[in-house]
Amino acid sequence: MFGTPENPRRGTDLLQSRIEQAKGFPEPLDEAIPQLLQDLPPLVAAPEEAREPIEDEESDGIAQERFTEPTLYSDNAEVTNGSFEITYEDHQPYDQPGPPGETTDTVALDVSFTDPAGNEYELEHDHVVKPPIPG
């Protein structure tokens, strides 16, 4: 997913480009979003300085790097069977200040999966929550 040490993908360059792109958003997003991405880079990228090599006996020859700090991604993942379908309708070009549930954006979500133990799961979407916007 994040390339190899010799050919990194979704790394520091991508993070910096997303930060620069966010600086062009209208106020107050032009400051809030770049700061969010600096604080939580795994939202959009895997900066090279946040990675370390994995020894062959640890990776089974698949993964070559891992994050040096805990992240949104697990080191103990297992393959599961399931399906995921989502339709997101962005009715507002920019989220506005106000309560988190105050948005005209909509989501239709259908998710089901079976865990490695054979338990079946479905996710039910309740409502759209916009990101916190200062002001």
C-alpha positions as CSV (number, residue, x, y, z in Angstrom):
1,M,0.0,0.0,0.0
2,F,2.8,2.4,0.9
3,G,5.3,1.2,-1.6
4,T,8.8,0.0,-0.8
5,P,11.9,1.7,0.8
6,E,13.3,2.2,-2.7
7,N,10.0,3.4,-4.2
8,P,7.9,4.9,-1.5
9,R,4.3,5.7,-2.3
10,R,1.8,7.9,-0.4
11,G,4.7,9.4,1.6
12,T,6.1,12.8,2.6
13,D,5.7,14.3,-0.9
14,L,1.9,13.4,-0.9
15,L,1.5,14.8,2.6
16,Q,3.1,18.1,1.7
17,S,1.1,18.4,-1.5
18,R,-2.2,17.8,0.5
19,I,-1.1,20.4,3.1
20,E,-0.4,23.0,0.4
21,Q,-3.7,22.2,-1.3
22,A,-5.6,22.7,2.0
23,K,-3.9,26.1,2.4
24,G,-6.1,27.2,-0.6
25,F,-9.3,26.4,1.2
26,P,-11.5,29.3,2.4
27,E,-11.1,30.6,6.0
28,P,-11.0,29.1,8.6
29,L,-10.2,25.8,6.8
30,D,-7.0,27.2,5.2
31,E,-5.4,26.9,8.7
32,A,-7.4,24.2,10.4
33,I,-7.0,21.5,7.7
34,P,-3.2,21.9,7.2
35,Q,-2.7,21.7,11.0
36,L,-4.9,18.6,11.2
37,L,-2.8,16.9,8.4
38,Q,0.4,17.8,10.2
39,D,-1.0,16.4,13.5
40,L,-2.4,13.2,11.9
41,P,-0.5,12.5,8.7
42,P,-1.8,8.9,8.4
43,L,-5.1,10.4,7.3
44,V,-3.6,11.0,3.9
45,A,-0.1,9.6,3.8
46,A,2.7,7.5,5.3
47,P,5.7,9.9,5.7
48,E,8.9,8.0,5.2
49,E,10.3,9.3,8.5
50,A,7.4,7.6,10.3
51,R,8.4,4.1,8.9
52,E,10.9,1.5,9.8
53,P,12.0,-1.7,8.0
54,I,10.5,-5.1,8.9
55,E,12.8,-8.0,9.2
56,D,12.0,-10.9,6.8
57,E,11.1,-13.4,9.6
58,E,8.4,-10.9,10.9
59,S,6.7,-10.1,7.6
60,D,6.4,-13.4,5.8
61,G,7.9,-11.6,2.8
62,I,4.9,-9.4,2.2
63,A,5.2,-6.2,4.1
64,Q,8.5,-4.4,4.0
65,E,7.9,-1.5,6.4
66,R,5.8,-0.5,9.3
67,F,4.9,2.6,11.2
68,T,7.2,3.5,14.1
69,E,4.3,4.8,16.2
70,P,0.8,3.4,16.8
71,T,-1.6,4.5,14.0
72,L,-5.0,3.9,12.6
73,Y,-3.6,0.7,10.9
74,S,-3.1,-2.6,12.7
75,D,0.0,-4.8,12.6
76,N,-2.2,-7.9,13.4
77,A,-4.7,-7.8,10.6
78,E,-6.3,-10.9,9.0
79,V,-8.1,-11.3,5.7
80,T,-11.9,-11.5,6.0
81,N,-14.7,-11.9,3.6
82,G,-17.2,-9.2,3.1
83,S,-18.7,-6.5,1.0
84,F,-18.7,-2.7,1.2
85,E,-20.8,-0.3,-0.8
86,I,-21.1,3.4,-0.2
87,T,-22.7,6.4,-1.9
88,Y,-21.7,9.8,-0.5
89,E,-23.5,12.9,-1.7
90,D,-21.6,16.1,-0.9
91,H,-24.2,18.8,-1.1
92,Q,-22.0,21.5,0.3
93,P,-18.7,22.3,-1.3
94,Y,-17.3,23.3,2.2
95,D,-18.4,22.3,5.7
96,Q,-19.6,25.4,7.6
97,P,-19.2,26.2,11.3
98,G,-21.9,24.7,13.5
99,P,-22.9,21.5,15.3
100,P,-21.3,18.3,13.9
101,G,-24.6,16.9,12.8
102,E,-25.7,20.0,10.9
103,T,-25.0,19.1,7.3
104,T,-27.0,18.4,4.2
105,D,-24.5,15.8,3.0
106,T,-25.8,12.2,2.9
107,V,-24.4,8.7,3.0
108,A,-25.9,5.4,1.9
109,L,-23.8,2.5,3.4
110,D,-24.1,-1.2,3.1
111,V,-21.3,-3.2,4.9
112,S,-21.2,-6.8,5.9
113,F,-18.3,-9.1,6.7
114,T,-17.3,-12.4,8.5
115,D,-14.5,-12.4,10.9
116,P,-11.8,-15.2,11.0
117,A,-13.9,-17.0,13.7
118,G,-16.9,-17.1,11.4
119,N,-19.0,-14.4,13.1
120,E,-21.1,-12.3,10.8
121,Y,-21.3,-8.6,11.1
122,E,-23.2,-5.7,9.5
123,L,-22.7,-2.0,10.0
124,E,-25.6,0.4,10.2
125,H,-25.0,4.0,9.3
126,D,-26.8,6.4,11.6
127,H,-25.9,9.9,10.4
128,V,-23.3,12.1,8.7
129,V,-20.9,14.0,11.0
130,K,-18.9,16.8,9.5
131,P,-15.4,17.6,10.8
132,P,-15.1,20.1,13.6
133,I,-14.7,23.5,12.0
134,P,-13.2,26.3,14.2
135,G,-15.4,29.4,14.7
